[in-house]
């Protein structure tokens, strides 16, 4: 049904019916604005004294007028001023009236082409907004692992999607490496989760996994006594467990050992491996290695809120809290270069 047909259908209604429909639409718009507005969520956070200065991290600040319709604040510690958007993913975005609609479409996993048409924005703008939002999800809810904790690595083929390839023959989506086994063409992702659904997804290195990669990925979140580690028989996990004095139960694939003592296994993380790869391949037709960690953050957030009825509200609140998101977005290039430098 096009706009003309909708208009004709509305005009065919009686005056009272049109008024009733209009009031319902206005009420729905008001509810969505109050519950899901990114800008409103951010301003309420600061006005309720739950934020901090993006310059020095101090939590004492006062309102300091307006700048381009943005509420300004002044820090009582460093005496610098900032707006409600400073440091967040919304910093520097001009068409802020489209942000709530954008976030809703992104949560529905609409393609960039569909978002571009729906919001009348450039495709590059739609792409940039996506990764600004994802940058704000990297540090949310990083609890320690407790009890039986499974960890295993999986591999993604190195991808330079979106770039012009000159140093090698281009691969089609779903292609394979010319080198057999684990090679520098592959990106190691460490997946760790306990039986309470605390989940970590970390792009670790290019090629084979090393002990230091495991330490960097989960070392700060695993504690002696609190954690029992289950992994495959990779020697790096053994060394990591010894260094951190953690009880360790390796599964020996060579003898087809899938479960140990009826309780120690890595079947949950192996299932997570499969779901992540299907989601990335089917939804996005693969993603560039440069942005792989961003999409893993997205997947982890999806898993965290999958049982909530107010998913959009939950994400809106999460992405409105991070005052380092803009800096992390700007560092995507350097993070990718650091990953590539780990080539064995």
C-alpha positions as CSV (number, residue, x, y, z in Angstrom):
1,X,0.0,0.0,0.0
2,X,1.5,3.4,-1.1
3,X,1.1,6.8,0.5
4,X,-1.9,7.7,-1.7
5,X,-3.8,4.6,-0.8
6,X,-3.1,5.1,2.9
7,X,-4.3,8.7,2.6
8,X,-7.5,7.6,0.9
9,X,-8.2,4.9,3.5
10,X,-7.7,7.4,6.3
11,X,-10.0,10.0,4.7
12,X,-12.7,7.3,4.3
13,X,-12.9,7.1,8.1
14,X,-15.4,9.2,10.1
15,X,-14.2,12.3,11.9
16,X,-14.3,10.7,15.3
17,X,-12.5,7.6,14.0
18,X,-9.7,9.8,12.6
19,X,-9.4,11.7,15.9
20,X,-9.2,8.5,17.8
21,X,-6.5,7.1,15.5
22,X,-4.5,10.3,15.7
23,X,-4.6,10.3,19.5
24,X,-3.4,6.7,19.6
25,X,-0.5,7.5,17.2
26,X,0.5,10.5,19.3
27,X,0.4,8.5,22.5
28,X,2.5,5.8,20.9
29,X,5.1,8.3,19.7
30,X,5.2,9.8,23.2
31,X,5.8,6.4,24.8
32,X,8.6,5.5,22.4
33,X,10.2,8.9,22.9
34,X,10.2,8.5,26.7
35,X,11.4,4.9,26.7
36,X,13.7,4.6,23.8
37,X,15.2,8.0,23.1
38,X,19.0,7.9,23.1
39,X,19.3,11.6,23.8
40,X,16.7,11.6,26.6
41,X,18.4,8.6,28.2
42,X,21.8,10.3,28.1
43,X,20.5,13.6,29.5
44,X,18.6,11.9,32.4
45,X,21.7,10.0,33.3
46,X,23.7,13.2,33.7
47,X,20.8,15.2,35.3
48,X,20.5,12.4,37.9
49,X,24.2,12.8,38.8
50,X,25.0,9.3,37.6
51,X,27.6,10.4,34.9
52,X,31.1,11.6,35.1
53,X,33.2,14.3,33.4
54,X,34.6,12.9,30.1
55,X,37.8,14.8,30.6
56,X,38.9,13.8,34.1
57,X,36.3,11.2,35.2
58,X,35.1,13.3,38.2
59,X,31.5,12.8,39.2
60,X,30.8,16.4,40.4
61,X,29.5,18.8,37.8
62,X,26.8,21.4,37.3
63,X,24.7,22.5,34.4
64,X,26.3,25.2,32.3
65,X,23.8,26.5,29.7
66,X,23.2,25.2,26.2
67,X,25.2,24.9,23.1
68,X,23.5,24.1,19.7
69,X,20.5,22.7,21.6
70,X,22.7,20.4,23.7
71,X,22.8,20.7,27.5
72,X,26.3,21.8,28.7
73,X,27.9,20.9,32.0
74,X,31.0,22.2,33.9
75,X,33.2,19.9,35.9
76,X,34.0,21.0,39.5
77,X,37.3,19.3,39.4
78,X,39.0,20.2,36.1
79,X,36.7,23.1,35.4
80,X,36.3,22.1,31.8
81,X,32.9,22.1,30.1
82,X,31.3,19.3,28.1
83,X,27.9,18.6,26.5
84,X,25.7,15.7,27.2
85,X,27.1,13.9,24.1
86,X,30.8,14.5,24.8
87,X,32.7,11.2,24.4
88,X,29.6,9.1,23.5
89,X,28.8,7.6,20.2
90,X,26.5,10.5,19.5
91,X,29.3,13.1,19.6
92,X,29.7,15.0,16.3
93,X,26.5,13.6,14.7
94,X,24.3,16.3,13.2
95,X,21.1,14.5,12.4
96,X,20.4,13.4,16.0
97,X,16.6,13.3,15.3
98,X,17.2,10.1,13.3
99,X,19.3,8.3,15.9
100,X,16.4,6.6,17.6
101,X,15.0,5.3,14.4
102,X,18.4,4.2,13.3
103,X,19.0,2.2,16.5
104,X,15.7,0.5,16.1
105,X,16.4,-0.6,12.5
106,X,19.9,-1.7,13.6
107,X,18.4,-3.9,16.3
108,X,16.2,-5.4,13.7
109,X,19.4,-6.2,11.8
110,X,18.2,-4.4,8.7
111,X,20.8,-4.0,6.0
112,X,22.7,-0.7,5.4
113,X,20.9,-0.3,2.1
114,X,17.5,-0.6,3.7
115,X,18.5,1.8,6.5
116,X,19.8,4.3,4.0
117,X,16.5,4.3,2.2
118,X,14.3,4.4,5.3
119,X,16.2,7.3,6.9
120,X,17.3,9.1,3.7
121,X,21.0,9.1,4.8
122,X,24.2,8.1,3.0
123,X,25.2,4.5,3.2
124,X,28.6,5.5,4.5
125,X,26.9,7.4,7.3
126,X,24.8,4.4,8.1
127,X,28.0,2.3,8.3
128,X,29.8,4.8,10.5
129,X,26.8,5.1,12.9
130,X,26.7,1.3,13.2
131,X,30.3,1.2,14.3
132,X,30.0,4.1,16.6
133,X,27.2,2.3,18.4
134,X,29.1,-1.0,18.5
135,X,32.2,0.8,20.0
136,X,30.0,1.6,23.0
137,X,29.3,-2.1,23.7
138,X,32.9,-3.3,24.1
139,X,33.2,-2.9,27.9
140,X,29.7,-3.6,29.1
141,X,29.0,-6.2,31.8
142,X,32.4,-7.9,32.0
143,X,31.9,-10.0,35.1
144,X,34.4,-12.6,36.4
145,X,33.9,-16.2,35.4
146,X,32.8,-18.5,38.2
147,X,32.4,-22.2,38.6
148,X,33.0,-24.5,35.6
149,X,34.2,-22.3,32.7
150,X,34.6,-23.4,29.2
151,X,37.1,-21.8,26.8
152,X,38.1,-22.7,23.3
153,X,39.3,-20.9,20.2
154,X,37.7,-20.8,16.8
155,X,39.0,-19.3,13.5
156,X,37.7,-16.8,11.0
157,X,39.3,-16.4,7.6
158,X,41.1,-13.1,7.4
159,X,38.8,-10.7,5.4
160,X,39.5,-7.3,3.9
161,X,35.8,-6.8,2.8
162,X,35.2,-3.4,1.5
163,X,38.8,-2.7,0.5
164,X,40.5,-2.9,-2.9
165,X,42.8,-6.0,-2.9
166,X,46.1,-5.6,-4.7
167,X,48.5,-7.9,-2.9
168,X,46.6,-11.1,-3.5
169,X,43.8,-12.7,-5.5
170,X,40.4,-11.6,-4.2
171,X,38.2,-14.3,-2.5
172,X,34.5,-14.7,-2.7
173,X,32.4,-14.7,0.5
174,X,32.7,-18.2,2.0
175,X,36.1,-18.8,0.3
176,X,38.9,-20.8,1.9
177,X,42.6,-20.3,2.5
178,X,45.1,-21.8,0.1
179,X,47.1,-23.0,3.1
180,X,46.0,-26.1,4.9
181,X,45.5,-26.1,8.7
182,X,45.9,-23.0,10.9
183,X,47.8,-20.3,9.1
184,X,48.3,-16.5,9.1
185,X,45.2,-16.3,6.8
186,X,43.1,-17.0,9.9
187,X,42.0,-14.9,12.9
188,X,41.9,-16.7,16.2
189,X,38.8,-15.8,18.4
190,X,38.7,-17.0,22.0
191,X,35.3,-17.8,23.2
192,X,34.9,-18.3,27.0
193,X,31.7,-18.8,29.0
194,X,30.7,-20.2,32.3
195,X,27.6,-22.2,33.2
196,X,25.9,-18.9,34.4
197,X,26.1,-17.5,30.8
198,X,28.9,-15.0,31.5
199,X,30.4,-14.7,28.0
200,X,33.6,-13.3,26.5
201,X,34.3,-13.1,22.8
202,X,37.8,-11.8,22.0
203,X,39.7,-11.4,18.7
204,X,43.1,-12.6,20.0
205,X,45.7,-13.0,17.2
206,X,46.4,-13.9,13.7
207,X,47.3,-17.6,13.3
208,X,48.1,-20.0,16.1
209,X,47.1,-19.2,19.6
210,X,49.7,-18.5,22.3
211,X,49.5,-18.4,26.1
212,X,49.9,-14.7,26.2
213,X,46.8,-14.3,24.0
214,X,44.7,-16.3,26.5
215,X,46.1,-14.2,29.3
216,X,45.2,-11.0,27.5
217,X,41.7,-12.2,26.7
218,X,40.5,-13.6,30.0
219,X,43.3,-13.5,32.5
220,X,41.8,-10.7,34.6
221,X,38.4,-12.4,34.8
222,X,39.5,-15.8,36.0
223,X,40.4,-16.3,39.7
224,X,41.8,-19.2,41.6
225,X,39.3,-21.3,43.6
226,X,36.4,-19.5,42.0
227,X,37.0,-20.9,38.5
228,X,37.4,-24.4,37.1
229,X,38.7,-24.2,33.5
230,X,37.7,-26.7,30.7
231,X,39.4,-26.5,27.4
232,X,40.8,-28.7,24.6
233,X,44.2,-30.1,24.9
234,X,46.0,-27.1,23.5
235,X,49.3,-26.6,25.4
236,X,48.7,-22.9,25.8
237,X,45.7,-23.4,28.0
238,X,47.7,-25.8,30.2
239,X,50.4,-23.1,30.7
240,X,47.8,-20.4,31.4
241,X,46.1,-22.6,34.0
242,X,49.5,-23.4,35.7
243,X,50.5,-19.7,35.8
244,X,47.2,-18.6,37.3
245,X,46.9,-21.7,39.7
246,X,43.5,-22.7,38.2
247,X,42.0,-26.2,38.3
248,X,42.2,-27.3,34.7
249,X,40.4,-30.1,32.8
250,X,41.6,-30.5,29.2
251,X,39.6,-32.7,26.8
252,X,41.8,-35.0,24.7
253,X,40.5,-34.9,21.1
254,X,43.0,-37.5,20.0
255,X,41.1,-40.2,22.0
256,X,37.7,-38.6,21.1
257,X,37.2,-37.4,24.7
258,X,34.2,-35.1,24.6
259,X,33.1,-35.2,28.3
260,X,35.2,-35.8,31.4
261,X,33.7,-37.1,34.6
262,X,30.3,-36.5,33.3
263,X,30.5,-32.7,33.8
264,X,33.6,-31.2,32.2
265,X,33.2,-30.4,28.6
266,X,33.4,-27.5,26.0
267,X,30.1,-28.2,24.2
268,X,28.6,-24.9,25.1
269,X,31.4,-22.9,23.6
270,X,31.5,-25.1,20.5
271,X,27.8,-24.4,20.1
272,X,28.5,-20.7,20.4
273,X,31.2,-21.0,17.7
274,X,28.6,-22.3,15.3
275,X,25.9,-19.8,16.1
276,X,28.3,-16.8,15.8
277,X,29.6,-18.0,12.4
278,X,26.0,-18.6,11.1
279,X,24.9,-15.2,12.3
280,X,27.9,-13.3,10.7
281,X,27.7,-15.3,7.4
282,X,23.9,-15.2,7.0
283,X,23.2,-11.7,8.2
284,X,26.2,-9.8,6.9
285,X,27.7,-12.1,4.3
286,X,30.9,-12.0,6.3
287,X,32.6,-9.1,8.0
288,X,36.0,-7.4,7.6
289,X,38.6,-8.6,10.1
290,X,39.0,-4.9,11.0
291,X,35.5,-4.8,12.4
292,X,35.2,-8.4,13.6
293,X,35.5,-7.5,17.3
294,X,32.8,-4.9,16.9
295,X,30.4,-7.6,15.6
296,X,31.4,-10.0,18.4
297,X,30.4,-7.2,20.9
298,X,27.1,-7.0,19.2
299,X,26.5,-10.7,19.4
300,X,27.4,-10.8,23.0
301,X,25.0,-8.0,23.8
302,X,22.3,-9.9,21.9
303,X,22.9,-12.9,24.1
304,X,22.8,-10.9,27.2
305,X,19.4,-9.4,26.5
306,X,17.8,-12.2,24.5
307,X,15.3,-13.0,27.3
308,X,14.2,-9.4,27.9
309,X,11.0,-7.9,26.5
310,X,12.5,-4.4,26.3
311,X,15.5,-5.2,24.2
312,X,15.6,-1.8,22.5
313,X,15.4,0.0,25.8
314,X,18.2,-2.1,27.2
315,X,20.5,-1.4,24.3
316,X,19.6,2.3,24.3
317,X,20.6,2.6,28.0
318,X,23.8,0.7,27.4
319,X,25.1,2.7,24.5
320,X,24.2,6.0,26.2
321,X,26.5,5.3,29.2
322,X,29.9,4.9,27.6
323,X,31.8,8.2,27.4
324,X,34.8,6.5,25.7
325,X,32.9,5.2,22.7
326,X,34.0,8.0,20.4
327,X,37.7,7.5,21.2
328,X,37.4,3.7,20.7
329,X,35.7,4.3,17.4
330,X,38.6,6.5,16.3
331,X,41.1,3.8,17.3
332,X,39.6,1.1,15.1
333,X,42.4,1.6,12.5
334,X,45.2,1.3,15.1
335,X,43.6,-1.7,16.8
336,X,43.5,-3.4,13.4
337,X,47.1,-2.6,12.7
338,X,48.0,-4.0,16.1
339,X,46.2,-7.3,15.3
340,X,47.9,-7.6,11.9
341,X,51.3,-7.1,13.6
342,X,50.7,-10.4,15.5
343,X,51.3,-12.4,12.3
344,X,53.5,-15.3,13.2
